[in-house]
């Protein structure tokens, strides 16, 4: 059964076909996709394929992606979750996006705290990685604030609109959290 997570203001839940519109609203927005390594969606059918992709990833234990929904309103405002999940090596990569209309309200960090705790405590991960476009200042700041360490640069690592971009690679280790538990503000 798909795990539902709750924070003070958010419900993180399974993404269903009914969310195709919310997915489309995010991924048809150039401000979302420009740092995503994903072409901007042109139609709702492409969004429905995203829903299938997220579902298949979960069923095949390659990842898990939650829809981010505000408790007081129906419909997702973004997604968050793990991809490149390797249970054998106890690692995964975190990914997230939120609709620009909902940014700068702390929703992403609120969801991220909950998902990181789930990754370490329930999925038994030792390492959570992140790959971020160097130009993506908001995401770079957020990961640093959450205690991620920058490990280096991956040159020409991701393509966006046919152009290769360098990315930073980050990691957060389970030991980092439990050593600095008080300073990062994680809550289980």
C-alpha positions in Angstrom: 0.0 0.0 0.0 1.3 3.4 -0.9 2.4 5.4 2.2 0.7 8.7 2.9 2.8 11.2 4.8 1.5 14.3 6.6 3.1 17.5 7.7 1.6 20.5 9.4 0.2 22.0 6.2 0.7 19.2 3.6 -0.5 15.8 2.7 2.0 13.7 0.6 0.0 11.0 -1.3 0.0 8.7 -4.2 -0.2 10.4 -7.6 -3.2 9.2 -9.6 -4.7 9.8 -13.1 -6.8 12.5 -11.5 -3.6 14.4 -10.9 -2.7 14.6 -14.6 -3.9 18.2 -14.7 -1.8 19.2 -11.7 1.2 17.5 -13.2 0.6 19.3 -16.5 0.3 22.6 -14.7 3.8 22.1 -13.2 5.6 20.5 -16.2 4.1 22.7 -18.9 5.6 25.7 -17.0 9.1 26.7 -18.3 10.0 28.0 -14.9 9.6 24.5 -13.6 11.2 22.5 -16.4 14.2 24.8 -17.1 16.2 23.1 -14.3 14.6 19.7 -14.6 16.3 18.1 -17.6 12.8 17.5 -18.9 11.2 19.0 -22.0 8.2 21.2 -21.2 5.0 19.2 -21.6 2.7 20.2 -24.5 -0.4 18.2 -23.7 -2.3 16.4 -21.0 -1.5 13.0 -22.5 2.2 13.6 -21.7 1.2 14.3 -18.1 -0.8 11.1 -17.9 2.4 9.2 -19.0 4.2 10.9 -16.1 1.6 9.4 -13.7 2.2 6.0 -15.2 5.9 6.4 -15.0 5.7 7.3 -11.3 3.4 4.4 -10.6 5.6 1.9 -12.5 8.7 3.1 -10.7 7.0 2.5 -7.3 5.6 -1.0 -8.3 9.1 -2.0 -9.6 10.8 -0.6 -6.4 12.9 1.8 -8.4 11.5 4.9 -6.7 8.6 6.5 -5.0 7.0 9.9 -5.9 4.4 11.6 -3.8 2.0 14.3 -4.9 2.2 17.4 -2.7 -1.2 18.6 -1.7 -2.1 21.4 0.7 -4.5 20.0 3.4 -7.1 22.7 2.8 -7.4 22.3 -0.9 -7.7 19.4 -3.4 -5.2 18.9 -6.1 -1.4 18.7 -6.2 0.9 21.7 -6.2 4.0 19.6 -7.0 5.7 16.3 -6.5 8.5 15.0 -4.4 10.2 11.6 -4.0 13.1 9.3 -4.7 14.4 7.9 -7.9 17.4 5.8 -8.8 16.5 3.8 -5.6 18.9 0.9 -4.9 17.8 -1.1 -1.8 20.9 -3.2 -2.1 23.2 -0.2 -1.8 20.7 1.7 0.5 20.7 4.8 -1.6 18.4 6.9 -3.7 18.2 10.4 -5.3 15.7 13.0 -4.2 13.8 15.1 -6.7 11.0 17.6 -6.3 9.3 20.5 -8.0 6.5 22.8 -7.0 4.3 25.1 -9.1 5.8 28.6 -9.2 2.6 30.1 -7.8 3.2 28.1 -4.6 6.9 28.8 -4.2 8.5 30.8 -1.4 6.0 29.6 1.2 8.2 26.8 2.7 6.1 24.0 1.2 9.1 22.3 -0.5 11.3 22.3 2.7 8.3 21.1 4.8 7.8 18.2 2.3 11.5 17.5 2.0 12.0 17.2 5.8 9.3 14.6 5.9 10.4 12.6 2.9 14.1 12.6 4.0 13.0 11.2 7.4 10.9 8.6 5.6 13.9 7.6 3.4 16.2 7.1 6.3 13.8 5.7 8.9 11.4 3.5 6.8 13.3 2.8 3.5 16.5 2.3 5.5 18.6 4.5 3.2 22.1 5.3 4.2 22.7 7.9 1.5 20.3 10.3 -0.3 21.8 12.1 -3.3 20.7 15.0 -5.3 21.7 16.3 -8.8 21.0 20.0 -9.4 21.6 22.4 -12.2 24.3 24.9 -11.1 22.0 27.7 -12.1 19.2 26.5 -9.9 19.9 28.8 -6.9 16.7 28.0 -5.0 17.3 24.3 -5.0 21.0 24.7 -4.2 20.2 26.9 -1.2 17.5 24.5 0.0 19.7 21.4 -0.1 22.5 23.2 1.7 20.0 24.5 4.4 18.8 20.9 4.8 22.3 19.7 5.5 23.3 18.2 2.2 27.0 18.4 1.3 28.2 19.4 -2.2 30.4 16.6 -3.5 31.4 18.1 -6.8 30.4 19.0 -10.4 29.1 16.7 -13.1 30.1 18.3 -16.3 27.7 18.4 -19.2 25.5 16.0 -17.2 22.0 17.0 -18.1 20.4 18.3 -21.3 17.7 20.9 -21.3 16.3 22.0 -24.7 19.2 20.4 -26.5 21.9 22.2 -24.4 24.2 20.3 -22.0 24.4 21.7 -18.5 26.8 21.1 -15.6 25.2 20.0 -12.3 26.2 19.9 -8.7 26.0 16.5 -7.0 25.0 16.5 -3.3 24.6 13.9 -0.6 23.1 13.6 2.8 24.1 10.6 4.8 22.1 9.0 7.6 25.0 9.6 9.9 25.0 13.3 9.0 21.4 13.6 10.2 21.7 11.7 13.5 25.0 13.5 14.3 23.5 17.0 13.5 19.9 16.1 14.4 19.2 19.3 16.3 20.7 21.7 13.8 18.8 20.4 10.7 15.3 20.5 12.1 14.2 17.0 11.0 11.2 15.6 12.5 9.9 12.0 12.2 
